[in-house]
């Protein structure tokens, strides 16, 4: 949900749509620096979350962050920005911060994954009393992005000595685009068997529910409305009714209504459409 007009309004927008969980950006996703969050705004956000019963709430980290970078300036900026993301989430009592693992400019994938692990380990060590988790988001594998294979996510976690504050967020569009055939019953079963073996289902803390405008193995990240892409409604019916994931937040990142008014607390036609489809599929 948009935080236009202040963080508490994101909670009001979620409540208006009947949401049970929520994802926000705590600062502009395309800028390094974010505005300082006033204490009264933090209190109001936490009060609204408590009053509405929406839980869990998570944030998504800035798209600029690349903890795999070998460039000293970009790496320093990325570490500082990720630390700030966690501090903001901690103040807002969010369950976690969803993070794209990063991208590598060379063929040394193992070294890049180690740099991610080292950076996150240092950030969390400096905040050892915190509760907010880092949720590594599985990626579509576009360009030189890391994290499109389950073994890459597992390696980051292993090199963090299995830190309990690291989990995984799986995106349905990214799974299909990266080559995991969750659109077929056999492929769905095989995908989660592989994830369980490589990472462990106990590390799975959230889903992003998005259909895909591109086909299996395309390695292109293009979100579509639920049931209007290559995943189809049967995939979401299967996922929504999988008892293993009944308690996990499932968050929409589908396109918004282009004619919407983001500064207002108003129903977004596209959000309403996608939520309606998902609710009909639940236990259907």
N, C-alpha and C positions, 0 to 999 in steps of 0.2 A: 504494500500500500504506500501511496505517496505520503511524504511528511510535509508537503507544502502547507504553510501556515503554522507549523509547529508540530513537534512529535506527538503530542496528545491527540491531534486530529487524525493521525494514522490509525490509532486505536478506535476512534469513533467511526472511521470509514470501514474498518474491519467488522465492527459490531453491526453496522448498518447492513452489511452484506451477509450477516449470519455466520461469519468466520469463527472457527474454533482455535486457529493458530495464526501467526502473523510474521511476516518478514518485512524489514524496512532497511533503508540506508540511513545511517546516523549522520552522514555528511555527503556532500556531492561526490558521486562515484568517479567523476572524471577530473577531480582536483586533488592535489596533495594535502592541502590544508583545509580544515573544516572550521566552521564557526564554533566558538566556545558555547557549550550547552549551559544555560543559566540553571542554577539549582532549583528554582521554582518550576522550570519546564521539566526537569528530570522528575521532580516530585509529582507533578501533574500526570506525566506519562505513567509512572508506576501506579499511581492511584487509579487511573483509568483501566489499566491492565487488570488490576485487582478487582475493580468493580464489575468489569465485564466478564471476568473468568476466562479470558482468552489466554491460552497457554499450550505449548510454549511460544515465546516470542524470540525471534533471532534477527540478527542483522547480516547484511551482505557486505563484504569488504570492498574497497575501492578496486576498480579494474586496472589501475595503474601499478598496483603492487606486483613485483616480480622478485620473489625471494631466491630464485635460481640464478639471478643475474651475476655475471662476473665483473660487471662494471662497478667500480667502487662507489661512485656517486649514486647510481641507481639502487645499488644494494643498501646503502645507508638510508636513502629515502624510503625504500620499501620496508625496512625493519622498523624505522621510526613510525611510518604510517600504520603498519600492522599493530604495533604496540598501542598506538592511539586508538585504533579500532577496538581493541580488547578493553582498554580503559573505559571507553565510551559504553561499550556493552555491559561492562561490570557495573558502571554507575546506574545503568538502566535496568539492571537485573535480568539481562537477556540470557537465555540458555547457551547460545553460541554465536560465533561469527563464521559465516560461510566464506571460504577462501578458495579462489582458483589457485592451484599449487604454484603455477609459474610457467615460464617458457625458457628453453635453452637454445642459445645461438650456435652451439656446436654439437658434435656427435657424442660428447661425453655425458650421456644421460645419467649414469651412476653418480658422477660428480655433481651434476645439477640437483639430483634428488637429495644428495647429502647436504648441499648448501641450504636447501629448503628446511631439512630436518634440523640443521645446526641453528638456523635463524629462529625457528619456532621454539626450539629447546631453550635458547637464551631468553626469548621474550617471556615464556611461561615461567622460567626459573626466577626471573626478576619479579614475578607476580605469583609467587608460590602459594599465597593465601587466597588467591582468587578462585572463582567457581566457573566463570565463563569458559566454554570449550572452543577449540578451533575445529571447524567442520570442513575437512578437505572435500572440495566438490570434484567429483569425477567429470572429466571434460570430454568434448566431442573429438578431440585429437586434431583440431584444425591447426594448420601451420606447424609451428614447432612447440605447441602447447604440451605440457607434461600432465600426467594423471589420467590419460585415456584408457590405461590398462590397469586392472586391479592389482597386479603385482607391483606397479609403480607406487600406488597408494600404500600398499603393504610395506614396501621398502622404506618409505618416509617414516611410517609409524615404528618400524623396527629400529631405525637409526635414531629414533627419539626414545629408545629403550621402553617402548610400549606405554608411553605417557598416557595416563588415564584421562587426561583432558583433551585428547585428540579423537575425533570421530569422523564419520564420512557422511556426506550428503550425495545421494544419487539423483541424477536428473534423467527422466525418461527419454527426452529428446537426445541427450548426449549418449545414453546407452546405445540407442539404435544407430546413431550416426557414427559411433566409434566401432561398431561391428558386433555388438551384443544383440542377438535377435530375440528381444523380449516380445515381439509381435506374434510369434508362434508359440503354442503351448510347450513344445519340446525345448525351444530356444529359451523361453522364460525360465523353465526349470533348470536348464543347464547354466544359465547366467547366474542365478542365485546359488547354485551349487558351487560354481567357481568362486563367487564372491565369498561365500562362507569358508571355503578352503584357504583362500589367499589372505583375506582380511579378517573375517569373522563377523557374523551377524550382530554380535554384541557391539561392534563399532558403528553400526548403521544407526544414525540418529535423526535423519530427516530425508524427505524426498522433495524434489521439484517436479511437479506434474506439468508436462508440456508435450503436446503432440509435435511431430517433426514434419517440416516442409520438404525435407530431403530424405532419400531412402537409406536403407541399411548399408552401413559401411561408407557412407559419403564423406565422413569426417568434416561435415559442414554443419554449423550450429545455427539453425533457423527454426524458431519456435512457431507452432501453429495452435489454433484453438483445439480443444479436446474433441477428438473424433473426426477432425478435418484434415488429418495428415496421414503419414505412413504407419503410424501406430494403431489408429482406429479405436473404436469404443471397447472392443473386446479386451484389448490390452489393459485398459484402465479398469474394466470390470474385474479382471483377474487380479490386478494389484490391490485394488480397494478391498477386495474380499479375501485377501491372503491373511490368515490369522497371525502369521509371524510379524506382521507390520501394523496390527490393529491400533497400537498405542503410539505410533510415530506420526509427527506432523507431516502433512503433505501440502506443499505450498505451490500455488499457481504463479507462473511467470509468463503467462500467455499474453498476447497483445491486448492493449487497452483500447477503449473507444477513442478514436482520433478526434472526435467532436466533443470529448468530455471537458469538464471544467475542473482541473486539478486542484484549484485553490478552495473549492467548496467541499463540504461533506455531502456527497450525493452519490446515488447509485450509478456505477459504471455499467453500461449495457453489456459490454463484453465479459466483464467479471461475473455479472449475474448469469449470463448464458452458460459460461463454463462451470460455474458452481452448481447450477441447476442440473446440468448433464451428469456431473460427478455424483451428486446426491441421489439421482435416479439409479445410478449404477451400483451404489452401495447396497449390498445384500440383495441385488437383483438377480 
